[in-house]
Amino acid sequence: MTSPEPDPPADRRADAAPPSTPTTAQTHENRTLMTVITTEPGPGSRSAAGTASLTVVDHHPHQAVVVDLVVPVYNEEVDLGPSVTRLRGFLDAGFPFPTRVTIADNASTDGTWRLACTLARELEGVRAVRLEQKGRGRALKAAWSLSDAEVVAYLDVDLSTDLSALLPLVAPLISGHSDLAIGTRLSRTSRVVRGPKREFISRSYNLLLHGALAVSFSDAQCGFKAVRRVVATELLPLVEDDNWFFDTELLVLAQRAGLRIHEVPVDWVDDPDSRVDIVRTATEDLRGIARMARGLFTGSIPVERVAAELAPRRVGGTARDADLPSPVAGVPGGLLGQLLRFGVIGVLSTLAYFVIYLGLRDHTGAQAANLVALLVTAVANTAANRRMTFGVTGSRGVLRHHAGGLIAFGIGLALTSGSLWAVHHLVAAPSRTLEVAVLVVANAAATVIRFLALRQLMAHRRSR
């Protein structure tokens, strides 16, 4: 191998740049492009990262590619050469789309960067990118943002995932059928070789995600993912985590924005030499889950804006989007706006409930009148909240939403019926005023439960 690319001279470095306006210094020698970019987070970015220095070595800067495969690395000088050579050989042997392999070095302290530069020079279709800050998520975010490919992807440097799954991963994105694609080790048809400890941790983590964030995808942390670049452009500024929670955060945001996530069962052989700190990573993941749950509950994460922004750009026209839940003009996505509308609808539902209850009370008895009044108002309440409170229109998910509303109805029925039963057993001849007062309290408790259940249900837009 020839000697690696030298570090760029000091007088070529860009020390400052306005937000979202990278400054570059370039040298063209033997078709080589070396670029040093200093950027700051652009407007609307939620990342806490500050100014970042990015060095790019690309010997084929004008090569058109459809798929950009990013390999994030940190101190991987032993595995990097064989892995990139094997990956590039697989792609050159018959992969049907033009590809680039981007080595994304995040502040390695060994010889990883020098080797990456050498690989970029000696292998066509390979470029090297270096950040001076650590963070796997940060490296992916920078490399994907830099890419001009139609689809951006990443895979771990150990190539634990069988590369035969690469084409099924990116094909649905290139066709426009899906927005993101992930490899899953937890499908019944996946073939996975790893120890029981990692298997338990992986399944426990994904089970926690299903319970805490109501996700529909099966495997958040498989190092084998792809996303359409137009989608990444909208989602990446919202991703705050720069480390291992990056994948999970990206997928949760995509699901909440109503994007379609394609899953590919993979064959996976775990790397026994993995240097991931499991305890530290698990702690960071728990913090990330809590942060996202809080942001989604308060409405501070603008997933509705992302959904509205991406809808006109989806490949395949408007036919696919016609069935997707869409925001209603003027309906705010934040918690306060939802509470206001839910409260107004709740007051009207309560009035309707008592009109029906009092109208039937003398003819059917208290329990039967309560059942009919609650059932009628529950169906109407779910339909009204679906559209006016949570901004969901169209037929997609309507049965699931009403089924969830009926579950909330069942909880409300148990509370109100139980309250009526209690008051009739504790008081010999309760007055209508006492009955109504008890039902008001029970309905208030049922309303709180109903709001939380419907908010979670309406936000849970399954990606298919």
N, C-alpha and C positions, 0 to 999 in steps of 0.2 A: 504493500500500500504506500502511496505517496504521503507526504506530510500533510497534516490537517490545515484547515483555514486558519490564518492568523487572526488574533483579536483585532477589531477595527481600531484605527488610530484615534487618539483622544480628541484631536481636532475635528474628527468627523462625527462625534457623538452629539446628539440633540439633547440639550439639558432641560429644555422647557418647551411646552406647547400648549395652546389653548385647548379646552375640553373638546373631545371628538375630532380634533384636527391634528393627526399625527404629523410629525416632522421626520423626514427621512434623510439619510446620507447614503449614497449608493456608489459602488465601484463596479465597473463592468470589465472583467478580465476573463477571457476564454468563456464567454457566455455566462459568467457568474454574476449574480446579484447578491451583494451583501448589504443589508439594510438594518439600521438601528433606529427604532421607533420609541419615542417617549410619549405616552398617552395618559390622559386622566379620564375618569368615568364620565360618560356623557350625561346630558339631562335625562332624568327619569330613571337613572340607574339606582338600584337599591343596594348595590354592593358596597361594603365598607372599605374595600381596597382603595388605596390612594394612587399616586402616580406610579406607573410601571414602565420598566425598560424592557424592550423586546428586540432581540437580535435575530435576523433571518438570513440564512445562507441558502440560496436557491440557484442552481446551475441551469435551470430551465424555466425561467420566470414567465415565459409566454406560452407555456404548454397548457392546452385546454384540457380540463379534467371534468368528469362527471361526479366521481366519488373521491373525497379526500379522507384518507384513513389516518387518524392521529394516534400516535403511540406515546403516551405520557411516561416520562422516565425521571427517576431520581437516583443517582449513584448506581447505574445499571451497566457499567462498562463490561462486565463479564457476559451478560446475556444479550446486550443490545446488538452486537454484530451478527451473531448467528440468527437471531430472531428476525431482524429486518431483512437479511439476505433471504431467509426462508419465505417471508411474507411477500417480498418483491418477486421471488421466483414463482410462487403460487399465482400471483396476479398476472405475470407475463406468460404463464403457461396456457392461458385461455379464458381469463376473466373477460366477459363481453363488454365492459364499459371502461373508458379511459380513467385511470386512477393515479393518485399521488399518495405517497406515504410521507407523512409529516412527523418527524421526531420532535416532541415537545419536551425539552429539558427544563425542569423547574429547579434551578439553583443547585445543580449537582456540584459536589466538592471533589469528586475523583476525576477520572479521565473520560467521563461520559460525553461531555460537550465536544472535546477534540475528536473522539471517535465518531460522533454524530456528523461533524463537518466532513470527515473523511468519507463516510458512507454517502453523504449528499453529493460529493464530488464523483465518486466512483460508480454509483448506481443511478442509472437514469430513472426518473420518477420518484426520487427521494429528496426531500429538503429538510433542513434543520432549523428549529426555532428554539431560542433560549430566553427564559425569564430569569431575572435576578432575585425573584421571590419564590419561596417554596409554596407548594399547594397543588395537588393533583387537579382539583377543580379549576383553580386559577389557570393552569396550563391548558386545560381543555377549552376554557372560555376564550383565552387569547388566541389559540390556534384556530378554533372554529370561527371566531370573529374575523380573522385575517383571511379566511379561505374564500375563494371565488367559485368553488364547486357547487353543483346543484344539491348534492347530498354530502353532509359531513358525518363522520363516524369516528369511533375509537375502539381500540382493543388493547388489552394489557400486554406488556412487553414479553411476558412469559408464554404468550400464545396458548393459554390453558384451554381456550375454546377451539374446537375443530374448525378449521377454515372453510370446510365444505358448507357451513351455515352462512357464509358471508353473502352469497348471492341471494338466498331467501330473505336475508335481513334487509338488503337495500332495494331489491326489486319493487316492493310495494310503495316505496317512497319515490322512486324514479317514475313509476307509472302514475303517481298522484293518488293512489288508493288510500294511503295512510300518511300520517304526519310524522310519527316517530316509530321506531322499531327497536325492540330489545330482545336479547337472548335470555331464555329462562332455563334455569337448572332444576326448576321445581315442577315441570310438567311430567305427567306419567310416562311420556315417551322420551324424555331426556335420559341420557346415560352419563352418570356422574361418578367420578372416582375421587373421594375425599374422606377425611377422617370423620368420626362421629361427632367430635367437638365442633368442627366448623359446620357440619350439617345441622346440628342442633341450634347453633347461633344464627345461621341463615334463616332457618324456618321460624325461629322465635322472633327475629327482627321483622320478617314479612308479616307474621301474624299480628305483631304490634302495630304495624302500619295499617293493616286492614281494620283494626279496632279503633285506633286513634284518629286516622285521617280518612277512613273509608275509601281506601284505594281499591281499584279493580284489577291492576296488573299484579302478576304473581311473583316476580323477582326483581327487586329494585337495584340490587348491587352486583349483578353479573356484569363483568367488564367487557361488554360486547353490545354496543348501542349505536344507533344512527338516527339522524334527524334531517329533515329538509331544511336547507339553509335559510329559506324565507321564514320558516317557523323559528329556527334558532335565533334569528335576528330580533324577533319579538320577545322571546322567552329569556334569553341570556341576561338582559339588563335587570330582570326581576330576581335572578338567582343570587342570593347573598352568600351562600357557603362557597368557600374556595378550596375545600379539602374533600373528604370522603363522602360527605352528605350531599355533595353536588348532584349526583345522579338522582337520588330520591327527590330532592327539591325540584329538579327539572321535570321529572315525571308527574309529580303531584300538581305542579302548575299547569302542565299540559292537559292532564285529566280534567282539572277544574275549569279550564278554558274550553272544554268540549272537543278537544282534538282527538284524533283516532290513533291509538297505540297498537301496533302490530307486534305479536309475540312469536318468537321462533324457538322451539325446543332445541337445545344444543347438547352436544357431547362435550364433557368437561373433565379435565384431569387437573386436580389441584396442584399448585406449585408448593412443594414441601419447604422451599427456601424462602417463602414469603416473609417480608420484614414488616408487615403491617402490625402495629401495636393494637391488639384487639380491645384491651380495656379502654385505652384512650379514644379509639375510634367509636366504641359503643357509647361512651360518655358524650362525645360530640354529636352522635346521632340522636341521642335522647334529647339533648338541648335543641337540636334542629327540629325534631318532631314537635316539641313544646312551642317553639317559636312559630312554626307554620300553623299549628292548630290555633294559636292566639291570633295570628294575622288573618286567617281565613274566617274565624269567628267574628272578628271585629270589622271585616270587610276592608282592611287596609291594603290587602294585596289585590291589585286591579286586574283580576283574571277576566272580568267582563270586557274590559277595554281590549285585551289581547284577542279575545274571541271575535269581537266586532271588527278589529283590524285585520285579522287573518281570513275572515269569511269571504271577502271578494276575491282573494288571491288563490283560493283552493283550486287545484286542477280538477277539471271535469265539470265546470260550470256551476250553476245554482241548484241543479237537481239534487245533488248530494246534500247541500246545505238546507234544503227546504224542510227536511225532517229533523234538523238539529235544533235544540233549544236555543232561542234567540232572545236577547234583551228587548224589552218593551221600551220605547222612547219615553224618557222622563222618569223611569223607575231607577232610583239609586241603588247601587249594589251594597252600600255600607250598612252596618248594623242599625244605626239610628233611623235611617230611612225605612228599613225593613220593619223595625219595631213600630214605627208610626203607622204604616199601612196595615200591619198585622193587628194593631190595636183597634183601628177603625173597623176593619172587617170583623174582629172579635166582638166589638160592641154590637154591631148589627146582627151577628150570629146569635149573641146572647139574648138580644131582644126577641129575635125570631124564635129562639128556643123557648122562652117563657110564654110567648103568645101561644105556641103549639101545646106546651105543657099544661098551661092553665085551661086551654080550650078542651083538652082531652081528660083532664084530671077527674072530673065528676063522672065521666062515662066509662073509663077504662081502669081507674085506679092509679096510684102514684107511680108504681114501677113501670107499668106498660106505657103510661104517658111520657115518662122520662126516656124510655127506650126509643119510642117513635120520634120524639122531639130531638133527641141527640143524634139519631141516625140521619134524619133529613138535613139538619144544620151541618153535620160533619161533612157530608158529600158536597154541599154548596160551599162550605168554608174552604175545603181543599181546593176546589176549582178556582175560587176567587183568589186565594193566596198564591196558587201556582202562577197565575198570570200577573196579578197586581203587586204582590209582595216580593216574589222572587224572580219576576221577569221571565218566566218560561212559557213559550208558546209552541204551537205545533203538536203533532200527535205522538212524537217519540217520547217514550217514558211515561205516558199518561196513565196506563194501567198500574205501573209500578208506583207512581205517585199516589194514586187513589188507594192502592193497597196499603201503602204506608199511612195514609190518612185514616183508613179503617182500623189499623192497629192503634193509632193514637185515639181513635174513637173508642176502641175497646178499653183502653186505659181510663179514658174519661168516664165510660159507662161504669167501670169498676169503682171509681172514686165516688161518683154521684149515687149509684145504687147502694154502695156500702154506707154512704152518709145517710141516705134515707132509711136504710135498715137499722142503723145505729140509733137515729133519732126516734124511730117508732118503738124501739125496744127499751130505750132509756126514759122516754116520756110517754105517759099513758095515752093522752089525746093531744098530740102536737097540733098547734095552729098552722094555718097556711103561711102565716108570716114567718114562723120558725122554720118550716120546710124550705121556703124560698131563701131564707138567710143561710141555712146550711148548704143548700145547692149553690149559692153564690160563691161560698168559700171553696167548695169542691171543684166548681167550674174554673175558678181562678188557678188552682193547682194544676188542673188538667190543661189549661191554656198555656201555662209555662212549658209543660212537657210537650205539648203539641207544637209550639213554636220551635223548640230546640230540635225536635224530630223532623219537622218539615224542612227546616233550614239545612240540616245535614242531608236530607234526602234529595232536595232540589239541587244542592251543590254537587251531589254525587252523580255526575253524568258519565255513564260508562262509555269507555272507548272501545270500539269494535273494529 
